[in-house]
Amino acid sequence: EPGTAAAEDAPRWSPDGTRLAFVRTAGGVATVVVGDVATRAVRTITPDGAADAAAAWSPDGAALVVLRRRGGVGEVTFVRAADGAVLGAVRSTTAYVRWLAP
């Protein structure tokens, strides 16, 4: 929304260095956004209203794993990087994903 401040956190470069995924929080809603470095195009890939906390790229850069909270329960969602299509999800109160490890 124009005039609405947004915070951007947890940046992660794609394996090939051409895209940057990050969490954008605006209006109390946190979503994962992917930006293309060359074109500067930015698109939200998780627009469904769950509270997104972090994202990480798959080793081949084709997908992202997103740590989120929906209805008070943790969720790990796998989304296709090109269009945000959900590839799978696991609900858990103790979700951990190796891709997100430092």
Phi, psi and omega per residue, in radians:
E1 nan 2.322 3.123
P2 -1.037 2.415 3.114
G3 1.442 -0.030 3.133
T4 -1.677 2.199 3.124
A5 -1.252 2.478 3.106
A6 -2.245 2.510 3.048
A7 -1.838 2.454 3.135
E8 -2.161 2.172 -3.044
D9 -2.377 2.993 2.991
A10 0.941 0.922 3.138
P11 -1.211 2.488 3.097
R12 -2.427 2.134 3.084
W13 -1.310 2.517 3.021
S14 -1.191 2.753 -3.115
P15 -0.987 -0.552 3.141
D16 -1.598 -0.014 3.076
G17 1.319 0.216 -3.105
T18 -1.686 -0.242 -3.103
R19 -2.364 2.712 3.113
L20 -2.265 2.164 3.057
A21 -1.765 2.467 3.111
F22 -2.707 2.881 3.115
V23 -1.697 2.168 3.089
R24 -1.918 2.213 3.104
T25 -1.977 2.113 3.127
A26 -2.507 2.335 3.128
G27 1.054 0.499 3.134
G28 1.401 0.080 3.141
V29 -1.985 2.219 3.133
A30 -1.829 2.184 -3.138
T31 -2.285 2.778 3.060
V32 -1.617 2.314 -3.099
V33 -2.150 2.490 3.070
V34 -2.076 2.264 3.099
G35 -1.988 2.437 3.073
D36 -1.608 2.163 -3.046
V37 -1.142 -0.754 -3.070
A38 -1.213 -0.782 -3.048
T39 -1.660 -0.272 -3.057
R40 1.152 0.229 3.068
A41 -1.249 2.418 -3.129
V42 -2.235 2.378 3.099
R43 -2.471 2.505 3.076
T44 -1.443 2.246 -3.129
I45 -1.887 -0.061 3.084
T46 -2.290 1.228 -3.036
P47 -1.532 0.286 -2.978
D48 -1.561 0.043 3.041
G49 1.653 -0.088 3.037
A50 -1.228 2.716 3.136
A51 -1.474 1.856 -3.107
D52 -1.507 2.391 -3.093
A53 -1.952 -0.605 -3.081
A54 -2.867 2.750 3.086
A55 -2.431 2.689 3.063
A56 -2.554 2.608 -3.106
W57 -1.436 2.579 2.944
S58 -1.202 2.756 -3.116
P59 -0.995 -0.509 3.140
D60 -1.624 -0.033 3.112
G61 1.338 0.089 -3.104
A62 -1.464 -0.333 -3.071
A63 -2.484 2.865 3.029
L64 -2.184 2.553 2.973
V65 -1.851 2.339 -3.055
V66 -2.154 2.204 3.012
L67 -1.543 2.220 -3.059
R68 -2.472 2.962 3.049
R69 -2.257 2.193 3.138
R70 -2.320 2.121 3.130
G71 1.054 0.571 3.119
G72 1.408 0.059 -3.122
V73 -2.051 2.394 3.085
G74 -1.196 2.601 3.141
E75 -2.517 2.442 2.995
V76 -1.926 2.053 -3.094
T77 -2.034 2.327 3.078
F78 -1.787 2.163 -3.107
V79 -2.194 2.558 3.065
R80 -1.255 2.253 -3.068
A81 -1.140 -0.553 -3.070
A82 -1.163 -0.638 -3.026
D83 -2.467 0.002 3.122
G84 1.394 0.125 3.115
A85 -1.072 2.330 -3.130
V86 -1.291 2.190 3.126
L87 -1.690 -0.365 3.130
G88 2.990 2.843 3.121
A89 -2.655 2.576 3.087
V90 -2.281 2.231 3.097
R91 -1.685 2.369 -3.084
S92 -2.820 2.609 3.045
T93 -1.533 -0.165 -3.129
T94 -2.320 0.886 -3.099
A95 -1.209 2.381 3.055
Y96 -2.527 2.364 -3.121
V97 -2.220 2.208 -3.099
R98 -1.026 -0.605 -3.138
W99 -1.023 -0.474 -3.096
L100 -1.532 -0.114 -3.124
A101 -1.175 2.467 -3.136
P102 -1.181 nan nan
